[in-house]
Amino acid sequence: MEPHNRLDLFEPGDQTALVCLDVPEVQRIVVDQLTALGYKIHTGLFVEDILLKLRAHLYDVVVVAEHFNASNLETNPILAETLRAPAEQRRRQFVTVVGSSFATNDELEAFQHSVDLVVGLADVVNLRPVVRRGLLRAREFYAPLHEAMKAAEAA
């Protein structure tokens, strides 16, 4: 089975996701889980295409394979691009890495790799509640900052 390329049309206000997984079965499961959460999805198989998409659109959720395109976490160009994004943009993206070496929801490991969530390959089938919970925690975490920034702009 070959990964398929999905390119939903986005409207203002849509929840959007970019899925960068090169294992077709895992990609299908993740796309199904995010679709069930109401996300419109773009997928990518080629690094250049994905980097262009990341620069052109602010995705709400970005899901990346740990070893996408035969890279590792230190050399993964997609993760490197998310880290180079301006802080305002980075705070609004929820970056998730999927891989066999992760324990799902390991916050220390996520922090170590500068992502919001790590998901073990075995837990991909349960991605929907894990992402929903992670997004809720991220919103709660950043709420005071966003309020302070709005207050500063108003002043």
C-alpha positions, -999 to 999 in steps of 0.1 A, spaced: 0 0 0 14 34 -10 8 65 10 -17 88 -6 -15 125 -10 -44 144 6 -49 181 1 -82 193 16 -94 228 8 -91 251 38 -116 278 46 -111 305 72 -118 291 107 -111 255 97 -89 233 120 -60 222 99 -34 195 101 -3 185 82 5 148 84 41 138 75 42 100 78 58 77 52 43 44 64 10 41 45 -8 22 73 2 46 100 -6 76 77 -41 62 71 -47 57 108 -35 92 117 -55 108 90 -87 89 101 -81 99 137 -76 136 129 -105 136 105 -127 123 133 -116 153 154 -128 177 126 -94 186 110 -89 193 74 -57 176 63 -27 180 40 -3 151 37 31 151 22 56 126 11 85 148 -2 105 170 21 105 200 -3 67 198 -7 62 196 31 85 225 38 67 247 12 34 238 28 47 247 63 59 281 50 27 288 32 2 278 59 -1 279 97 -13 244 106 -30 239 139 -15 204 142 16 189 126 22 152 129 57 140 119 73 105 118 103 102 139 123 88 110 105 106 81 125 103 49 152 82 66 161 110 90 164 109 128 152 135 153 184 156 150 184 157 112 146 157 105 141 187 82 104 191 91 111 193 128 139 218 121 115 239 101 89 240 129 117 251 153 127 279 130 92 293 129 86 326 147 76 322 183 41 335 177 35 309 150 52 281 170 29 288 200 -1 282 177 11 249 162 8 217 181 37 195 169 35 158 174 62 132 167 52 96 162 79 69 165 86 34 179 111 47 204 86 69 223 65 64 253 32 82 246 27 114 265 63 115 278 65 152 285 102 152 293 109 135 260 86 160 241 105 188 258 138 173 249 129 173 212 111 207 213 77 193 204 43 193 221 36 156 221 53 123 215 33 92 206 45 57 205 38 38 173 17 13 192 -6 41 204 -13 56 170 -47 39 170 -56 59 201 -43 92 187 -76 110 188 -80 112 226 -43 117 231 -42 147 207 -74 161 221 -60 160 257 -27 174 246 -44 203 227 -65 211 258 -34 212 280 -15 234 255 -45 259 253 -46 260 291 -8 265 293 -8 294 268 -40 311 279 -24 335 304 3 344 278 -23 351 251 -44 372 275 -14 392 285 -4 398 249 -40 410 241 -39 433 271 -6 447 260 -18 453 224 -49 471 238 -28 494 260 
